[in-house]
Amino acid sequence: MYNSNPRKIKLQAVFVGHVIDSITFLVSRPRKVKPPPTLKEVLSLESQLWDMRYELAVPSFWKMSKSQLVSVILWREVDKRGRISEIHSDLNLVNVLLVDTGEVLKDIDVESRIRELPVSFVGTPALAL
């Protein structure tokens, strides 16, 4: 059952302590994000990580491919009280997980979906969300 009064939460992509961007979602029930992050939103954040990879003082990240960089995005859920639940992604599937419950909110097969995107979209600068 969904709540009649959805609340808003903000998800932030955090990479080595840098807040890259944030997206606000409506939450229609506890620990359930509706809608989940779309592929475009995930790739937009990933594109920004790709653009700034040399600015980060972590040499192991400099050699990563774009699909590998997706794996190091950390999502943080911030509720109304300012409490943060960390959400993380996996290497080839962006598995957005609530760490406190282990609930899978969305699975995105990034590598196969990237191949379906127009060439002009992949690698373009991220748009403001």
C-alpha positions in Angstrom: 0.0 0.0 0.0 1.3 3.4 -0.9 0.9 6.4 1.4 -1.6 9.0 0.3 0.9 11.8 1.0 4.3 11.1 -0.6 7.4 12.7 1.0 10.4 14.0 -0.9 13.9 12.7 -0.4 17.1 13.8 -2.0 19.7 11.4 -3.4 23.2 12.6 -3.8 26.0 11.0 -5.8 29.1 11.2 -3.6 32.5 10.3 -5.0 35.6 10.4 -2.7 33.9 13.0 -0.6 32.8 15.2 -3.5 29.0 15.7 -3.9 28.6 15.5 -7.7 24.9 16.1 -8.1 21.6 15.4 -6.4 18.2 14.2 -7.5 15.0 14.7 -5.6 12.4 11.9 -5.7 8.9 11.4 -4.3 8.8 8.6 -1.8 5.3 7.0 -1.6 6.1 4.6 1.2 8.9 4.0 3.7 12.2 2.8 2.0 10.6 2.8 -1.4 11.7 5.3 -4.0 9.2 6.2 -6.7 10.3 6.7 -9.4 13.8 5.0 -9.1 16.8 6.7 -10.7 16.5 6.4 -14.5 19.3 5.3 -16.8 19.7 8.9 -18.0 20.0 10.2 -14.5 22.6 7.6 -13.6 24.6 8.2 -16.8 24.4 11.9 -16.2 26.1 11.5 -12.8 28.5 9.0 -14.3 29.4 11.5 -17.0 30.3 14.1 -14.5 32.5 11.6 -12.6 34.2 10.7 -15.9 34.9 14.4 -16.6 36.5 15.0 -13.2 38.4 11.7 -12.8 41.8 13.4 -13.2 40.9 16.0 -10.6 40.6 13.3 -7.9 43.9 12.3 -6.3 43.1 8.5 -6.7 45.4 7.1 -9.4 43.6 3.8 -9.5 40.5 5.6 -10.8 42.3 7.2 -13.7 42.6 3.9 -15.6 39.0 2.9 -15.1 36.5 2.6 -18.0 33.2 4.5 -17.8 31.3 1.3 -16.8 33.8 0.7 -14.0 33.4 4.3 -12.8 29.7 3.7 -12.4 30.6 1.1 -9.8 32.1 3.6 -7.4 29.1 6.0 -7.2 27.8 6.2 -3.7 24.2 7.2 -3.3 23.1 8.8 -0.1 19.5 9.1 1.0 18.7 12.1 3.1 15.3 12.1 4.8 13.5 15.0 6.5 15.3 14.6 9.7 18.7 14.7 8.0 19.4 11.1 8.6 21.5 9.5 5.8 21.3 5.9 4.6 24.1 5.0 2.2 23.2 3.3 -1.1 25.8 1.8 -3.3 26.2 0.4 -6.8 27.9 -2.8 -8.1 30.4 -3.1 -11.0 28.3 -4.1 -14.0 24.8 -3.7 -12.7 23.9 -0.4 -10.9 22.2 -2.0 -8.0 20.7 0.8 -5.9 20.5 -0.8 -2.4 19.3 0.6 0.8 22.1 -0.5 3.1 20.0 -0.6 6.3 17.4 -3.0 4.8 19.2 -4.5 1.8 16.1 -3.7 -0.4 16.9 -3.5 -4.1 15.2 -0.4 -5.5 16.3 -0.6 -9.1 18.7 -2.8 -11.2 20.1 -1.2 -14.4 22.2 -3.3 -16.8 24.4 -0.3 -17.7 26.7 -1.9 -20.3 23.8 -3.3 -22.5 21.7 -0.2 -22.0 24.6 2.1 -23.0 24.8 0.3 -26.3 21.1 1.1 -26.9 21.6 4.8 -26.5 22.3 7.2 -29.4 26.0 7.8 -29.9 25.5 11.5 -29.4 24.2 10.9 -25.9 27.0 8.8 -24.6 29.9 11.0 -23.3 28.0 14.3 -23.7 28.2 16.7 -20.8 25.7 16.0 -18.1 22.6 18.2 -18.1 21.3 19.8 -15.0 18.8 17.4 -13.4 
